[in-house]
Amino acid sequence: AVAGTLNSPRPAGIFRTADGGVTWTNTTPDLAPNISITALAYDARNARTIFAADGGSGLIFRSSDGGTTWAEIPGFRDLLSANSAVGELYAVVESGRPVLYAGTRFDGVFRTADGGATWQQLDVGLVGEARRIRALASFGDALYAGTHAGLYRLPTGAATWEEVTGFTNTDIVFSLQAAADTLYAGTGSFLYASNDGDTWARVPNAPSTVYYALADTGRLLVLATEDGLWAGSGDTWQLATVGGAPYSAPVYALANTARAPRTVYA
């Protein structure tokens, strides 16, 4: 497993553990100053290939050996506007091929189907604050984007994003998670759910707070929020316990794997 740091008292970097999180090694001691690792994504077909996004300068790094060594993907930063950066990475298989999406601060979404050698900018239909991407998730026959101006959707084969008008909350959508036949969207105030991508409703009894990240264990949905670490399903939600006590401090990131979905890192 790997973890990225940002805004840390020491130089930010990417840390790797080979023993389930007991010990960690900084695998990027020579990263340039002002690097903040805001997102990590494993290639959807090859777990030894990992991508890391920089939220400070807009660089993308790649490891081909499971996170032991890293190198910048050349040329990507030149595609971004001056003050932009990358805050979200999303890896998925499309038509049998591994694809990586990068959500940016001001330039919409970029897509690569060749490991970062070439990129396609997907920003048509994203205007103003909608060009600021917070979350990406595939659901049904579309790619969904949580933005600073609500929820948008890019149907398969389309080149233009469309606003999801059934999602009436136009605040920041911080997080997205597909779980079975449901797509969840976490905003700065509530958690929403949809079974078709068009009709949305608030999730009953989920806390009113900021939803920074979501994770699906196959049985429960885990919520990383401003008011703690929550877990549940349907209309039953409760604070998760850490060290035997309910954990109510802010949690900003979650991670698990398809191979071991019930092991969650927060």
LINFEN-V786382 format. One record per residue. RES is the residue in one small letter. SS is DSSP state (h for helix, s for strand, l for the rest). Layout:
# LINFEN-V786382
res:RES ss:SS
res:RES ss:SS
This chain:
# LINFEN-V786382
res:a ss:l
res:v ss:s
res:a ss:s
res:g ss:s
res:t ss:l
res:l ss:l
res:n ss:l
res:s ss:l
res:p ss:l
res:r ss:l
res:p ss:l
res:a ss:l
res:g ss:l
res:i ss:s
res:f ss:s
res:r ss:s
res:t ss:l
res:a ss:l
res:d ss:l
res:g ss:l
res:g ss:l
res:v ss:l
res:t ss:l
res:w ss:l
res:t ss:s
res:n ss:s
res:t ss:l
res:t ss:l
res:p ss:l
res:d ss:l
res:l ss:l
res:a ss:l
res:p ss:l
res:n ss:l
res:i ss:l
res:s ss:l
res:i ss:s
res:t ss:s
res:a ss:s
res:l ss:s
res:a ss:s
res:y ss:s
res:d ss:l
res:a ss:l
res:r ss:l
res:n ss:l
res:a ss:l
res:r ss:l
res:t ss:l
res:i ss:s
res:f ss:s
res:a ss:s
res:a ss:s
res:d ss:s
res:g ss:l
res:g ss:l
res:s ss:l
res:g ss:l
res:l ss:l
res:i ss:s
res:f ss:s
res:r ss:s
res:s ss:s
res:s ss:l
res:d ss:l
res:g ss:l
res:g ss:l
res:t ss:l
res:t ss:l
res:w ss:l
res:a ss:s
res:e ss:s
res:i ss:l
res:p ss:l
res:g ss:l
res:f ss:l
res:r ss:h
res:d ss:h
res:l ss:h
res:l ss:l
res:s ss:l
res:a ss:l
res:n ss:l
res:s ss:l
res:a ss:l
res:v ss:s
res:g ss:s
res:e ss:s
res:l ss:s
res:y ss:s
res:a ss:s
res:v ss:s
res:v ss:s
res:e ss:s
res:s ss:l
res:g ss:l
res:r ss:s
res:p ss:s
res:v ss:s
res:l ss:s
res:y ss:s
res:a ss:s
res:g ss:s
res:t ss:s
res:r ss:l
res:f ss:l
res:d ss:l
res:g ss:l
res:v ss:s
res:f ss:s
res:r ss:s
res:t ss:s
res:a ss:l
res:d ss:l
res:g ss:l
res:g ss:l
res:a ss:l
res:t ss:l
res:w ss:l
res:q ss:s
res:q ss:s
res:l ss:s
res:d ss:l
res:v ss:l
res:g ss:l
res:l ss:l
res:v ss:l
res:g ss:h
res:e ss:h
res:a ss:h
res:r ss:h
res:r ss:l
res:i ss:s
res:r ss:s
res:a ss:s
res:l ss:s
res:a ss:s
res:s ss:s
res:f ss:s
res:g ss:l
res:d ss:l
res:a ss:s
res:l ss:s
res:y ss:s
res:a ss:s
res:g ss:s
res:t ss:s
res:h ss:l
res:a ss:l
res:g ss:s
res:l ss:s
res:y ss:s
res:r ss:s
res:l ss:s
res:p ss:s
res:t ss:l
res:g ss:l
res:a ss:l
res:a ss:l
res:t ss:l
res:w ss:l
res:e ss:s
res:e ss:s
res:v ss:l
res:t ss:l
res:g ss:l
res:f ss:l
res:t ss:l
res:n ss:l
res:t ss:l
res:d ss:l
res:i ss:l
res:v ss:s
res:f ss:s
res:s ss:s
res:l ss:s
res:q ss:s
res:a ss:s
res:a ss:s
res:a ss:l
res:d ss:l
res:t ss:s
res:l ss:s
res:y ss:s
res:a ss:s
res:g ss:s
res:t ss:s
res:g ss:l
res:s ss:l
res:f ss:l
res:l ss:s
res:y ss:s
res:a ss:s
res:s ss:s
res:n ss:l
res:d ss:l
res:g ss:l
res:d ss:l
res:t ss:l
res:w ss:l
res:a ss:s
res:r ss:s
res:v ss:l
res:p ss:l
res:n ss:l
res:a ss:l
res:p ss:l
res:s ss:l
res:t ss:l
res:v ss:l
res:y ss:s
res:y ss:s
res:a ss:s
res:l ss:s
res:a ss:s
res:d ss:s
res:t ss:l
res:g ss:l
res:r ss:l
res:l ss:l
res:l ss:s
res:v ss:s
res:l ss:s
res:a ss:s
res:t ss:s
res:e ss:l
res:d ss:l
res:g ss:s
res:l ss:s
res:w ss:s
res:a ss:s
res:g ss:s
res:s ss:s
res:g ss:l
res:d ss:l
res:t ss:s
res:w ss:s
res:q ss:s
res:l ss:s
res:a ss:l
res:t ss:s
res:v ss:s
res:g ss:l
res:g ss:l
res:a ss:s
res:p ss:s
res:y ss:l
res:s ss:l
res:a ss:l
res:p ss:l
res:v ss:l
res:y ss:l
res:a ss:l
res:l ss:l
res:a ss:s
res:n ss:l
res:t ss:l
res:a ss:l
res:r ss:l
res:a ss:l
res:p ss:l
res:r ss:l
res:t ss:l
res:v ss:l
res:y ss:s
res:a ss:l
